[in-house]
Structures are given as C-alpha cells and as structure tokens.
Amino acid sequence: MSSVESSFLSGLFDDLEKDRLVLPTLPEVALKVRDTLEDENSSMMDVAHVITNDAALSARLIQISNSPLLRASRLIETVEAAVTRMGSNMVRNLVTSIAMEQMFQATTDATDTRLRAVWENSTQIAAIASALSIPQANLQADQALLAGLVHDIGILPILSRAEDYPDLLDNEKALDHIITHAHVKIGEAILRTWNFSAELVNVAAEHENLSRCHEGPPDYVDLVIVANMQDAYGTDRPYAQVDWASIPAFEKLGMETDISAVDMDEVNSKIEMVKTALSG
C-alpha cells in the first residue's frame, strides 16, 4: 500500500471514528414519506399526497407497482391505489429506492464517471436480488431491491473525499484498493445513521464476506452476495474467479452452484423491468 493510500485511509477511519466524516443524507422526499408513515395521525392518503408532489417519483412508483416483482392482480394507475395496495413498509422501501438515484449525481467531473458506475452496478444488483427473492418465502422483493441499492453506499463518502486528492483520482488501482478496504465499514455507519433495519445494515457490513455462514433461513445478505456473483459471471472482475460451491449463500437460497446449471433467462425480464423503473 502506498503512502498516499495509507494516509487517506488513516484519515478516513479517524474521521469516521470521531464522527467527523461527512456522511450522505437520505433524499428529502424519502425522509418526508418516512416521517409521514411514522406519524400516527397520518393516513396512507397523506403519504400518497407527499409522493404526488414529485411527478417523477409518482410515475416510477406506479411502474414498479405493476411489475411482476409485486405480482399485482390488477392494473395500478394512481399513487393512491399503489400505496393502499403496498402498505407502509413496501412504500417506504420503494420510495427510498427510487429517490436514491439523486445521491449518485456528481458535483464535479472528477467523480462523475465513478458515481455513474456505482449507481449502474447498484441497480443491477438490486434488480437481480429482488428477482431472486421471489421464490423465498421469508424475503420481500421490495426489501431485496433496497438491499441491492444500498450495499455499496459506503463508496459515496470515499469518492467525495477523494476529490481533494487529484493524484488519487487519477490512480484507479489505488482508489479501488481504498474502496475495497473502507466501503463496508463506512456503509454500515451510513445505514445506522439513517436508522435502517438491522437486516439492511448487515447487508452493507457483510456483503463482501463470501464465506459467511449463519443460522436460520436465507437473508438479504445472502441475496446480495449471490447477485454479485451472478453479475460478475463472464467478466474479468475478481468475483468471476470465485468457485460458487465455496459460497454458503447459494446453499441457503437453495440455488445451484454449477454455473452451467443456472439459467438467468427466467428472471431477466423482471430484472430489466426493475432497472427501467429505477432509471426512469
């Protein structure tokens, strides 16, 4: 590790430990929806009113509500109908998921390409994870979607801080090394700050732990791990070299570990629909 990397990481972790690191905040509309849902004097119609003030959010929420992932029995055409059918937990998850894109918009050209790549990868993992959740009785597609979107959220403060280190931004290998070492711990801190559920905090904290074993049924960490593996297949990324049989998450989800036996065509239509809804 170079002296620049060591210095960057040391300062990063020191600021995180002392609560000096600037962490991203949830988009305003997501916070408003969450606050309205938590207000015992508010109704789902009040929630719908908050959402309808954002035309783009409204359109995407309706689009996702009609996707195969949510298995709608009838066509949903209004925000009111969507939130009534979904219920509070699903509305909270989906609004947060849809609103998150704005967090990945760069303020400088220096990090624009990187942030776009992180968002594109996050939407891909989210779409795969949500599609893979469908056969799992204890896992919800909307929660899986959000899990995929936030699993790499810890990269954002790293890229923001890297803007003050031009030499580091020009050195992709060094920046990748820093991200690998730091994004999990920072992501966990972000989701705790946002008061996310423990199961989502665990996604940020554990998704790189490919040998992770745990008691009980499969969880959202398992989904994200497997989604990352499947997304890497056929690429030159390090994950593409990992033997799936060595990853307990596949067994937890009851999935084949023989790559040739996995047919992603069955879920590709669902994946594309979710990606379209997330990207607008």
C-alpha positions as CSV (number, residue, x, y, z in Angstrom):
1,M,0.0,0.0,0.0
2,S,1.4,3.4,-1.0
3,S,1.9,6.2,1.4
4,V,-0.9,8.2,-0.2
5,E,-3.3,5.2,0.3
6,S,-2.2,4.8,3.9
7,S,-2.6,8.4,4.7
8,F,-6.0,8.6,3.0
9,L,-7.4,5.5,4.8
10,S,-5.9,6.6,8.2
11,G,-7.6,10.0,7.9
12,L,-10.9,8.4,6.7
13,F,-11.2,5.9,9.5
14,D,-10.1,8.5,12.1
15,D,-12.8,10.9,11.0
16,L,-15.4,8.1,10.9
17,E,-14.5,7.0,14.5
18,K,-14.7,10.6,15.7
19,D,-17.9,11.4,13.9
20,R,-16.2,14.0,11.6
21,L,-16.7,12.2,8.4
22,V,-19.5,13.8,6.3
23,L,-22.0,11.1,5.5
24,P,-24.7,11.3,2.8
25,T,-28.3,12.1,3.9
26,L,-31.4,10.5,2.5
27,P,-33.2,12.5,-0.2
28,E,-35.8,14.9,1.2
29,V,-38.8,13.1,-0.3
30,A,-37.7,9.8,1.2
31,L,-37.5,11.5,4.6
32,K,-40.9,13.1,4.2
33,V,-42.5,9.8,3.3
34,R,-40.8,8.1,6.3
35,D,-41.9,10.9,8.7
36,T,-45.5,10.7,7.4
37,L,-45.6,7.0,7.7
38,E,-44.4,7.2,11.3
39,D,-46.9,9.9,12.2
40,E,-49.8,8.1,13.9
41,N,-52.1,10.9,12.9
42,S,-51.4,10.4,9.2
43,S,-53.1,8.1,6.7
44,M,-51.9,6.4,3.6
45,M,-53.7,9.1,1.7
46,D,-51.4,11.6,3.4
47,V,-48.5,9.5,2.2
48,A,-49.8,9.5,-1.3
49,H,-50.2,13.3,-1.2
50,V,-46.5,13.6,-0.3
51,I,-45.5,11.3,-3.2
52,T,-47.7,13.0,-5.8
53,N,-45.8,16.3,-5.3
54,D,-43.0,14.6,-7.1
55,A,-44.2,13.6,-10.6
56,A,-41.1,11.5,-11.5
57,L,-41.3,9.6,-8.2
58,S,-45.1,9.0,-8.7
59,A,-44.6,7.6,-12.2
60,R,-41.8,5.3,-11.1
61,L,-43.7,4.0,-8.1
62,I,-46.7,3.1,-10.2
63,Q,-44.4,1.5,-12.8
64,I,-42.8,-0.7,-10.1
65,S,-46.2,-1.5,-8.5
66,N,-47.3,-3.0,-11.8
67,S,-44.1,-5.1,-12.3
68,P,-44.0,-8.9,-12.0
69,L,-42.0,-8.5,-8.8
70,L,-45.0,-7.3,-6.9
71,R,-47.4,-9.6,-8.7
72,A,-50.3,-7.1,-9.0
73,S,-53.6,-8.7,-9.6
74,R,-55.0,-5.6,-11.3
75,L,-53.5,-2.6,-13.1
76,I,-52.4,0.1,-10.7
77,E,-53.0,3.6,-12.2
78,T,-52.7,6.0,-9.3
79,V,-50.4,6.7,-6.5
80,E,-53.3,6.3,-4.1
81,A,-54.1,2.9,-5.4
82,A,-50.4,2.0,-5.3
83,V,-49.8,3.0,-1.6
84,T,-53.0,1.4,-0.5
85,R,-52.1,-1.9,-2.1
86,M,-48.5,-1.9,-1.0
87,G,-48.8,-0.9,2.7
88,S,-46.4,1.2,4.7
89,N,-43.2,-1.0,4.7
90,M,-43.2,-1.5,1.0
91,V,-44.0,2.1,0.2
92,R,-41.1,3.2,2.5
93,N,-38.7,0.8,0.8
94,L,-39.7,1.6,-2.8
95,V,-39.7,5.4,-2.3
96,T,-36.3,5.3,-0.8
97,S,-35.1,3.0,-3.6
98,I,-36.4,5.3,-6.3
99,A,-35.2,8.5,-4.7
100,M,-31.7,7.2,-4.1
101,E,-30.5,7.9,-7.7
102,Q,-30.0,11.6,-6.9
103,M,-27.4,10.7,-4.3
104,F,-25.2,9.3,-7.1
105,Q,-25.1,12.6,-9.1
106,A,-21.6,14.1,-9.0
107,T,-20.9,17.7,-8.2
108,T,-17.7,17.7,-10.2
109,D,-16.5,16.0,-13.4
110,A,-13.7,14.3,-11.4
111,T,-16.0,11.7,-9.8
112,D,-18.9,11.7,-12.3
113,T,-17.9,8.5,-14.2
114,R,-17.2,6.7,-10.9
115,L,-20.5,7.6,-9.4
116,R,-22.4,6.6,-12.5
117,A,-20.7,3.3,-12.5
118,V,-21.5,2.7,-8.8
119,W,-25.2,3.5,-9.4
120,E,-25.4,1.3,-12.5
121,N,-23.9,-1.6,-10.6
122,S,-26.2,-1.0,-7.6
123,T,-29.3,-1.0,-9.8
124,Q,-28.1,-4.2,-11.5
125,I,-27.5,-5.9,-8.1
126,A,-30.8,-4.6,-6.8
127,A,-32.7,-6.0,-9.8
128,I,-31.1,-9.4,-9.6
129,A,-31.6,-9.6,-5.8
130,S,-35.2,-8.7,-6.0
131,A,-35.8,-11.2,-8.7
132,L,-34.0,-13.9,-6.8
133,S,-36.1,-13.1,-3.7
134,I,-39.4,-14.2,-5.3
135,P,-39.1,-18.0,-4.5
136,Q,-38.0,-17.2,-0.9
137,A,-41.0,-17.3,1.5
138,N,-39.3,-15.1,4.1
139,L,-37.8,-12.4,1.8
140,Q,-39.6,-9.5,0.2
141,A,-38.8,-8.2,-3.3
142,D,-39.0,-4.5,-2.2
143,Q,-36.6,-5.1,0.7
144,A,-34.3,-7.0,-1.6
145,L,-34.4,-4.1,-4.1
146,L,-33.4,-1.7,-1.4
147,A,-30.7,-4.0,-0.1
148,G,-29.1,-4.1,-3.5
149,L,-29.2,-0.4,-3.9
150,V,-27.5,0.4,-0.6
151,H,-25.0,-2.4,-0.4
152,D,-22.2,-0.2,-1.8
153,I,-23.4,3.1,-0.3
154,G,-20.1,3.4,1.6
155,I,-18.3,4.3,-1.6
156,L,-20.0,7.7,-1.8
157,P,-18.1,9.4,1.1
158,I,-14.8,7.9,-0.2
159,L,-15.3,9.4,-3.7
160,S,-16.4,12.7,-2.2
161,R,-13.2,12.9,-0.1
162,A,-11.1,11.7,-3.0
163,E,-12.0,14.9,-4.9
164,D,-9.4,16.6,-2.6
165,Y,-6.8,14.1,-3.8
166,P,-6.3,14.6,-7.6
167,D,-3.4,12.2,-7.8
168,L,-5.6,9.5,-6.2
169,L,-8.5,10.1,-8.6
170,D,-6.0,9.6,-11.5
171,N,-4.9,6.3,-10.0
172,E,-7.8,3.8,-10.5
173,K,-5.9,0.9,-8.9
174,A,-5.1,2.9,-5.7
175,L,-8.7,4.2,-5.4
176,D,-10.1,0.7,-5.9
177,H,-7.8,-0.6,-3.2
178,I,-9.1,2.1,-0.8
179,I,-12.7,1.4,-1.7
180,T,-12.2,-2.3,-1.1
181,H,-10.7,-1.6,2.4
182,A,-13.1,1.1,3.5
183,H,-16.6,1.0,1.9
184,V,-18.0,-1.8,4.0
185,K,-17.3,-0.1,7.4
186,I,-18.5,3.3,6.1
187,G,-21.6,1.8,4.5
188,E,-22.6,0.2,7.8
189,A,-22.2,3.6,9.6
190,I,-24.3,5.3,7.0
191,L,-27.2,2.9,7.3
192,R,-27.1,3.1,11.1
193,T,-27.2,6.9,10.9
194,W,-30.3,6.5,8.6
195,N,-31.9,4.3,11.2
196,F,-32.3,1.4,8.7
197,S,-33.3,-2.0,9.9
198,A,-30.6,-4.4,11.2
199,E,-31.1,-6.7,8.2
200,L,-30.2,-3.9,5.8
201,V,-27.3,-2.7,8.0
202,N,-26.0,-6.2,7.8
203,V,-26.1,-6.1,4.0
204,A,-23.7,-3.1,4.0
205,A,-21.5,-4.8,6.6
206,E,-21.4,-8.4,5.4
207,H,-21.9,-8.4,1.6
208,E,-18.1,-8.9,0.9
209,N,-17.9,-11.8,3.3
210,L,-18.3,-14.6,0.8
211,S,-17.7,-17.4,3.4
212,R,-20.4,-16.0,5.7
213,C,-22.5,-18.7,7.5
214,H,-25.4,-18.1,9.7
215,E,-28.3,-19.9,11.4
216,G,-31.9,-19.8,10.2
217,P,-33.4,-19.1,6.8
218,P,-31.7,-17.1,4.0
219,D,-31.5,-13.3,4.4
220,Y,-30.8,-10.2,2.3
221,V,-27.0,-10.6,2.7
222,D,-27.3,-14.0,1.0
223,L,-29.3,-12.4,-1.8
224,V,-26.8,-9.6,-2.4
225,I,-23.8,-12.0,-2.3
226,V,-25.4,-14.3,-4.9
227,A,-26.5,-11.4,-7.0
228,N,-22.9,-10.1,-7.1
229,M,-21.6,-13.5,-8.1
230,Q,-24.1,-13.8,-10.9
231,D,-23.5,-10.3,-12.1
232,A,-19.7,-10.9,-12.3
233,Y,-20.0,-14.2,-14.3
234,G,-18.4,-13.9,-17.7
235,T,-16.5,-10.7,-16.8
236,D,-12.8,-10.1,-15.8
237,R,-13.8,-9.0,-12.3
238,P,-12.2,-10.9,-9.3
239,Y,-15.6,-12.3,-8.3
240,A,-15.8,-14.1,-11.6
241,Q,-12.9,-16.3,-10.5
242,V,-14.6,-17.5,-7.3
243,D,-16.0,-21.0,-7.1
244,W,-19.7,-20.7,-6.3
245,A,-19.6,-24.0,-4.4
246,S,-17.4,-22.3,-1.8
247,I,-20.1,-19.7,-1.0
248,P,-22.7,-20.8,1.6
249,A,-25.2,-18.2,0.4
250,F,-26.0,-20.3,-2.7
251,E,-27.0,-23.3,-0.5
252,K,-29.0,-21.0,1.8
253,L,-31.1,-19.9,-1.2
254,G,-31.4,-23.4,-2.5
255,M,-29.6,-22.5,-5.7
256,E,-27.3,-24.5,-8.0
257,T,-23.6,-23.8,-7.6
258,D,-22.8,-25.3,-11.0
259,I,-22.7,-22.2,-13.2
260,S,-23.8,-24.1,-16.3
261,A,-26.9,-25.1,-14.5
262,V,-28.0,-21.6,-13.6
263,D,-30.5,-20.1,-16.1
264,M,-30.8,-16.4,-15.6
265,D,-33.1,-16.1,-18.6
266,E,-36.0,-17.0,-16.2
267,V,-35.5,-13.7,-14.3
268,N,-34.1,-11.4,-17.0
269,S,-37.4,-9.9,-17.9
270,K,-38.1,-9.0,-14.3
271,I,-34.6,-7.6,-13.9
272,E,-34.9,-5.3,-16.9
273,M,-38.3,-4.1,-15.8
274,V,-36.9,-3.1,-12.4
275,K,-33.9,-1.4,-13.9
276,T,-36.1,0.6,-16.2
277,A,-38.3,1.7,-13.4
278,L,-35.3,2.8,-11.3
279,S,-33.6,4.6,-14.1
280,G,-36.7,6.4,-15.3
